[in-house]
Amino acid sequence: MTLMNVKSYAAGEWIAPDDSAREIESAITGQVIARAGTSALDPQAMLDHARSKGGPALRKLTFHDRARMLKALAQHLTEHKQALYDISYDTGATKRDHAFDIDGGIGTMFVFASKGRREMPDGHVLPDGGLEDLSRSGSFLGQHICTPLLGTAIHINAFNFPVWGMLEKLAPTLLAGMPAIVKPATATCYVTEACVRLMLEADILPEGALQLVSGGIGDMLDRLDCQDVVGFTGSAATATKLRANPNLVQNSTRFMAEQDSLNASILGPDAEPGTPEFDLFIKEAATEITTKAGQKCTATRRILAPETHVDAVIEALSAKLSKTTIGDPRLDDTRMGALVSADQKRDVLEKLDILGAEASRVFGDPDDFTITGDEAQTGAFLPPMLYHCTDPDRARRIHDTEAFGPVSTIMGYRDIGHAVDLANRGGGSLVTSLITHDPATAREVTLGTAAYHGRLYINDRTSMAESTGHGSPMPHMVHGGPGRAGGGEELGGIRGVKHYMQRTAIQGSPDMLTAITGTWVPGSTEAERPAHPFTRKFTELDIGDTLYTPARTVTLDDIETFAHFTGDTFYAHMDDEAARRNPFFPGRVAHGYLLISFAAGLFVEPNEGPVLANTGLDNLRFMKPVEAGDAIKVRLIVKARTPRTPDYGEVRWQVTLTNQDDEKVAEYELLTMNAT
């Protein structure tokens, strides 16, 4: 076997390992397969390169430009993911494990690319929340905005997910407009290096947007400031050490940690043996013990079941685990591979001694199990193991010790309150799951546990076919947890992007806020042009372009015709005496949707033109009733423009309906697709 020299990519150059490099062993065979690490890296040069090259280049791009960049990267990785599969086997990962790491990481990039296009503006400023009126006349307003930090994101990742662990941090970072320096765990950095090479060779990223440290980062943390971010995944001990770095503390450098987690899974009292929920619980528990050989930050470490069902759970779960084929992950029939290294195997065995003081092993023997594959007999393998704690109230170490491998401990609970207490004794986790078909149980567990857990996964017969699984963090949802889990937060859709941005409160006139945000703000300048805005192409429209329509008088005949035509004969429109008894109406009033229909008739240009479709209506509000005899008119303003394809873009129009006294009667935002 050729020894891999795992390089770093720093300041635009690939740097090979030197005499200080660490040897890396195959999890399958125990043989040395790679070496990584160099003393030649210049941390300050890497930071300067990111800050002077990568950051400015990324910030020149709009959010949509960056989203398209992420999509292109994800597509390129998809085309070459077999190469990542092939090299990942030596980490101990099976084909099924590849789906969690490689496909999961690529999928995360696709999600952020999609969300960036759909949920963020095609600009450089991200409005955060709505406008705040800070004056009586509306001449002075407030708005929160998010803009990219001007530093560098340092991503320090764990060994268990060399691809997903990188991409789930990298996607929101790049979308925010911030460069990243990635430092994977050395044990599996050869996979990360292969992924980084693929991305750089695609020539999609601007220079300086992505750098790689294979090995140690030296004194890089001592050189960060308030514009930088550290994202860490790993052990609580390492997180505590890094978090306490005096320079990070002094500069209030953002530090996000995702660390040890004693995740729990609760079998609901209603989920008795023989129910779909019981079978689902056993299936999920077995999956969490065996996937990645239990080396997942979200794996179930504590299994909580009603005391009356503990024996049934042990029996069913043991039967399920006994069917697990352990061995060389390259073999088709292997269901669980190796731990990442001999060191990790030793660590798990040491933790088993600690757990064994408070619980008894009821399944699996680390000294007696079968390993398939001739080359795998000297690898870092362990069998799936199940422990049983009969007194979880007195136990302490099962609630604070994580054996990061194929190990879980079952314990019984008396009632839901007891289950909640046991789940929370983990001191904060990434995820707790509940398998129940009883909504009342789901509510009680949620109210009791939510403060201690970053994610609550609730599953039953209704959702089981399409659910994502206890141990699968989804890019749409927050990944992180309080207390022992690190107190950090990742993913969560656009929430995750904001971790790499600064939230700033801006205050000023409507024109100032419009200029900064790129979105028309009420009270800012309006521009009337001779041509109807619906006759102008997407590229010919400007923010603030305005149309004022003539007035139309609403008659009693209009109201009655609309009522009978639509079938909406609600008493407020048809019965004057009943309407007057309603404190909101002066008598019979026009339908709200009649007003919207009349508004469209007032502002629509009927001839064929660049407006291709009406795609939606947002934030509709009715402010004042309209009676027969009132006259309504419309103000139509271009509020925002968002390119969608080379052929068309989305226009957001601010539509305001007023009566003969210039009082607002209704307001909404109209969405149209306009040809370019």
N, C-alpha and C positions, 0 to 999 in steps of 0.2 A: 504494500500500500504506500502511495506517495504521501509524504507528510505535508499537510497544508500549512502554509505560512499566512496566517490571517493578518491582513493589513489594516491600517487606519487610514482614513481619508481626511486630511487636515490641510486647510488653507489651499485647497485646489490640487493637492498632491497625494498620491498613495505612498504610504510609508510602511516598510516591511518591519517585522519584529526583529529585535536584536538580542544580545546575550542576556538581557534581563527578562526575556519572554517566559511565560508560563506554559508548561505542557498541558495538553487537553487530551483526555482519554475517551475512547468510544464507550458509550453506556452499554453496548451489546457485548463487546469482547474484553473491555478493560485495557486494550492496547492504545498506545499514544497515536493519535491521528492528526494532531494539529498543535501549533504553538502560536501564542498571541501575546502582544505587549511590547512596548518599546519605551526607552528613556529619551528618545529623540523628539517627542512631541513638545511643542511650545504652546502651552495653554493660552497665553496672552495673544499669540499670533492667530490662534483659532478664533478667539473671541473677537479680535479686531477684524478678521476676515468676515465673520458673520455680521458684525455691526456695520461695516463699511461697504460690503458687497451684497450679502444676502438680504439684509433688512431693507435697505433702500429699494432694491429691485422688486422685492415682494410688495412693498407698500405702494409702488407705482401702479400695480395691478389692482383692479377692482375686486370686490368679493366674488363676483361672477367669473372673472378671469381666473382667480385662484381655484374656484370650484371646478372649472373646466380643466385646470391643470391636475387636480386630484383625480378627476375621472380618467384622464389620459394615463396617469400613473397606474391607476387600478386596472385599466384595460391592458396595459403593457405587462403588468405582473400576472394577470390572468393568463395571458398567452404563454408565459414562461414559468408557470407555477410548478410544472413537473420537475424542473431543475431544483426547486426548493424542496419538493417532496423527497427527491433522491438523497439530498444531503442531510435531511432532517432525521432519517432513520437512526443515525448514530447518536442522536440525543435520547434514544429509547422510545421515540414516538411511533405509533402504529399508523396505518392508513386512516383509521377513524380519527386519530389524534390530529392528523394533518388538517382535517376539516375545521377543527377548533382553532388551530394556530394560523395556518396559511390562508385558507379560504375565509376564516373569520376576520383576519386582518384586512384582506382585500375587500371583503364585503363592507367593513367599517369605512374604508375610504370611499366606496361608492355611496354610502348613506350620507356622509358629510358633503360629498360633491353635490348630491341631489338637494340636500337641505340648504346648502349655500345658495343654489340657484332659486329655490322656491321660497325661502324664508328670510333671505338677506337682500338688501338693495344692490343694484349694480353700481355701487359707488365705493367711497373710501371711509364713510362714517356710518356707524350702525346706531340708529335711534333706539333708546332703551326706555320703553314705556311711553306714555302719552304726554302731551303738552300740559304745563302747569300755568294757569292764569295768575300772574302776580300783580295785576293792576286792574283798575275799574274799567278802563276803556279798552283794554286789550293791547295797549301799545308797548307793554313790557311783559315778556313771557319767559318761561323756563322750560328746559328740555334736557334730559339726561342722554348722553351719547357715549358710545364706546369706540375707541381708536386703538390701533396696535401699539403695544409697548415697543420701545425703541432699542431693546436689548436682544438677548439671546435666550432661548429655552434650552436648558440642559436636561436631557431625559436619561435617567439612570434606571435601567430595566432589569427585571428578574430573569432567571435562567429558563423558566418553564415555558414561556411563550416568546421565542426569539423573533418571530415575525409580528404576530398580533400585538405583543407588548410594545413594539416600536410603532406600528402603524396607528394604533388607537390613540397614541399621544401625538404622533406626527400630523395626522389629518386635521384636527382642530387647530393645531399650531400654525400650519401653513395657511389654512383658511383665514385665520386671524391676521396674517401678514407678518409673521414672526419667523426668523430662521431657527434651526435646531441643531444642536450637537448631541448625537445619540451615543450613549455608552451602554451597550448590552452587557449582561453577565458573561464573564470570560468562558464559562463552561460550555456555552452554546453560541458564542459570538460568531463562529464560522458560518452559521445559518444567516444571522443578521447581516454579515458582510456580503454574502451572496445576494441578499435582497437589496441592499444598498447599491451594489454594483449594477444590478438590473435597472434600478431607478435612475442612476446617473448615466448609464449608457443610453437610456432612452432620450437623453438631451431635452428633457421637458422642464426641469427645474432651473431657475436662474443660479448662477455661480454664487456659492456661499449660503444657499438656502439649507443645505444638508451637509453635515460633516459627521464622521464616525470615529469613535475611539474604541479600538479593540485592545483592552487592557485597562490600566489605571488612568485616571484623569489628572493625576498630580495635584497641584495646588489651584486648580481651576476655580473651585468654590470660593477661594480667598480673593478672587478677582472680580466677583460679581457685584452688581449694585441694584438699585431699586427698579431698574428697567428690565432686569433679568428674571427668569422663572426657573425653579428647579422642580421637576416632576420625578418622583421616586416611587419605585415598586420593589418591595423586598421585605426583609425582616424588620421587626420592631426595633431590635437592638441597633441595626445599622441606621435606620431612620432617625432614631434618637440622637445618635452620634452626629449625623449630617445636619440635622435640624439645629443642633446647638453650635454650629460653626459661628464663631464670634463675628465674622464679617457678614454672614447672612443676617444675624440678629441685629447688628448695628445698622445695616442698610434696609432692614425690613424687606429683604428679598423674598418674594413669594416662594413658598415651599409647600408642595402638595405631595402627601404621602398616602400610599395604598400598601398596607402591611399585613402582619399576622391577623388572622380572623378565625375565631372558633364558631363558624357558621353552624346553624341548627336547622333541622327539618322536623316538623311537628306533624304527627298523624292525628287527625281530628277524632274526637270521641265517636262520631257517627261512622267513621271509616272502618267498620268491622271486617274481619276476614270474610271473604266471599263477595265483597262489594268492589265495584270498579276502582274506587279510591284506594282501597287496600292494595290491590294489585299494582296500581300506578305508583304508590308510595314505595313498594319493594323495587320496582323497576328503576325509579329515579335514584333511590339510595345506592343500588348496585352500580348504576352508571357513574355516580359521583365518586365512588370508591375506586373504580377501575380506569376511568378516562384519564389519560396522561399519568397513569399509575398513581392517581390521587394527588398529583403535583399541580393543583390548581388553587389559586387564592380563594375561589368560591366553593371549593369542595365541601361537602357536608362532613363535619367533624363530630357532631353530636346529634344523635337520633333520639327524638322524644316521642314516646308512645304511651297510650293509656296503660296503667299498670296491668290491667286485665288482658292486654294484647301483646305484652312484651315477649312472652314465650312464642307466640304465633309469628311475630316479626322476626325473631331470631331464627326460627325454623325456616320460614319462607326465604329470608334474605341469605341464609347459609346455603340453601338449595340453589338459589340463583347464582351466588358467587362460585359455587363448586363447579359450575359449567364454564368458568373462565379459563381459557387457554393462555398460559403465560410463556413468553419466550421471545425469540428473535422477531422483532416487529416487521421484518421484511417478508415473513412468511404469511401467506394468505389467511391461514386459519388462526393466527395469533390475535387474541382479543385484548391482551394487556402486555405492554412492553416493560422496559426497565426504568428504574430511577435514573436520573441524569448522570450520576457518577457514584463511584464507590464511597466518596466522602458523604454524599447525600444519604446513601444507604446506611452508613454508620450513624449519621445523625438521627435518622428515623428509629433505628434500633435503640439508641440511647433514650429517645422520647418514649419508646414502648416500656422501658423499665420504669419510667416515671408514672405512666398511665397504669401500669400493672400493679402499683401500690394501692390503687383505689378501684380497680376494675379487673375482671377476669376475662381472659381471652376465650371466646366461645367458638371462634372459627378462624382457621388459617394458622399455619405454623411456619415461622421464618426459617426453621431448621429442617423442614421436611415438606418439600413441594417439588413439582416437576417443571423443568424448564425445557421447552422445545427448541430445537435448533442446535446443531453440533458446535457452531461458533459462539453460542451464547452462554455456554456453561460457566464462564468466568466473568459474566457481566454483572451489573448492579441490579439484580432482580430481587423482588420480594413478592410474596403472595398477597392477595387481598385479605385483610384481617378485621375481625369484628370483636369488640370488647363489650362487656356488660357491667354496668355500675349499678349495684343494688341500693346504694344509699347516696343519691346525687345531692341531697341537701347538705350532708357533712363533707362530701368530697370537695376538694379545692383544685387539684391539679388537672382534672379532666375539663375544668372550666377556664384554665389559663395556659395549658400546654398544647401546642399544635405539633403533631407528628405529620410532617409534610410529605405524606406518602399514602399508600392504599389502606388507610386505617380510619375506622370510625367507631364511636362508642355509643351504645344504646342505653337508655335509662328510662324508667317509668315515671309518669306523672299522675297525680290523684285527680286533678280537675284542671280547667282551663287556666285559672289563676296560678296554679302551680307550674303549668307548662310555660306560661309567660315569664314567671320568675326564673325558671331554669334557663330559658332562652336568653334572658337579659344578663344572666350571670357570666356570660361570655365577655362582658365588658365592652361591647360594641363590635358589630360584625358587618361584613359586606352584604350578606344576604341571609335571610331566614325564610324557609319555605313552609307552607301549610297546605296539607292535602285534606280537603274537606268538601262535602257537598252541602254544608249547612251555612247559609249567609250569616246567621247570628254568631256562629263560632268565628267566622272570618272577621266580622266587625270587632268582636271582643279581643281577638288576638292582635288585630291591627292597632287598636287603641292602646293596648298594653305594651306592645313591642316596638312600634314605629320609631320612637325616640332613640332606640338603641341600634337600629339596623338601617343600612343604606338602601336596601331594597327588600321588599316583601313579595315573595312569589307564591301566589295562591292558585291551586290547580284542582280540577275535579273532572268528572266524566264529560262535562260540557265542553271544556277547553282543552282536554288532554291531547286531542288529535293534532292541534295546531300550536300548542304551547312550545316555548323555546327551551325550556328546561331550567332547573334550579341553578345550574352552574354556568349559564351562558349570559354574560353581560351583553346587553344590546346597545348599539351606539345611540339609539334614540333615548335611552333611559340613563339616569345617573348611576355611575359606578364608583363606589367609595363608601365609607362608613365612619361613624364616630368612635372615639375611644381607642380601643386596641386596634381597630381597623385603620387607624392613621389620621382620622379627622379630615381627610382630603376628599376630593371629588373629581371625577373624570367623566368623559362622554356626556350623556344627557342632551344630545342634539346641540343646538346653538348655545346652550348653557356652557358646554365644554369649550366653545370657541372664546367665550368671554373671559375665561381664566387667563388668556394670553393678551388681554386688552385692558385698557384703563377706562373705568367709568368716570365721566366728568360731567358736572352740572354746568350747562351754559345758560346764560341769561342775556336777554337783549330784545331788540325790537323784532317784529315779525319778519321784516326783510333780512335781518341778520341771521335769524334761525333758518330761514328758507335757503339762504346762500350756503350755510354750513352743512345742513342736512341733505340738501338736494330735493327736498319735499316741500311743496307749497304749504305755508302756515297761514291760518286765517288772520287777516289784517295786513298781509304783505301785498306788494304791488300786483295789480292785475293789468293785463294787456289785451285790449280789444283790437281785433284786426278786421279788415273788411270781409275777408273770406270766412265762411263758416268753418269752425275747427274740424268738423267731420269730413270736410273736403281736402284736408291736408294729411299727408302721409306721416307715419310715425316719426321719421327723422325731421319733419318740418314743424313739429309741435314743440313748444317751449313751456317750461314750468311757468305757470301763471297766466297762460293764454285763457281768455275769458269770453263767454257768450252770455249776453242778457237777452231774455226772451220777452215778447209782449205778454200781457196779462190775459187770462181766460177766466170768465165768470162761471162759477159753479151754480147750476140751477137745481131745483127740486126734481125736475124731470131727469136730470143727469143721475141723481142719487137713486131714484126709483128704477131707472133703466139698468143701472149697474147692479142693483140688488137682485132684480129678477133674472138678469142675464147670467150672473155668477152663482145665484142661489144663496148669497150672503144676505139674509134678511134679518140680521141681528136687530134687536129692538131699538138700539140707539140711532139707527138709520131710518127706521120705519114708523116708530111710535113716538110722537112728540111728547106726550104726557109722561111716558115711561122714561124717555131720555132726560127730561127736566128733573126727574127724581134722582137721577144719577149726578153726584156732586161734580163730576168731571165734564159734563156737557150742558150747554145752554138750551138745548132742544135737539131736534134732529140734526145730525151731522153727516158729512160726507165720509165714505169709507177711506181708510188710509191708503188702500191699494188703488182706489179710484184716483187719488191725488198723484200717486206714483205713475199711473197710466197717463193721466193728463200731462204730467211733467214731461214724460217721454214724447208725447205728441207735440209739446211746445219746443223741445230742443233738438229733435231728430231731423237730420237732413235725409229726405226719402230716396234720393237718387243713388245709384250705384257709385261706390267710391272706395276709399282706403279702409273704412271701417268694415272689418270682416265678420265680427261676431260680438255679441254681448255675453260675457262669460261669468258675470257675477255681480252681486250687490252686497256691500258690507256696511255695518254700523248704522243701520236704519234707525232713526228716531223721529217720533211724532211729538212736536212741542206744543201745538195749539190747535184746537178743533176748528174745522172749516164748515161754516153753515151755508145754506143756499143763499146766494147773493154775494158771497165773498168772491174776490178775484185773486187768483194765484198767478205768480210769475216765477221764473227759474233763473238762477245764476249757475252756469256750468263752467268749472275751472279745471285746467290740467293740473292735477296735484302731484303726480309722479309718473315716470316713464321707466319701463323695464324691458330691455331687449330679451327676446326669447329664442328666436332663430334668425338666420340671415334674412328671412322673408317677412317676418312680422314681429311686433313687440306688444307688450301689454301697457295700456294707458289707464291710469287710475284718475277718475274725474271726481271732483268735489261738487256735489249737487245740492243746492240750497233752494227750498221753496219758501216764498214769503207771500203775505196777503196784501191787501190794498193799503194797509197801514205800515208796510215794511216790517212786519213782525214775522219771525221764523215760524213756519208751521210744520216743516219736515226737513230732514237732512240725511244724506247718505253718500256713500262712495260707489260709483259705477265703474265696472271693469270692462274694457273692450280690448279686442285684439285688432291692431291696425297694421296694414301693410307698410313695409318700409320703402 
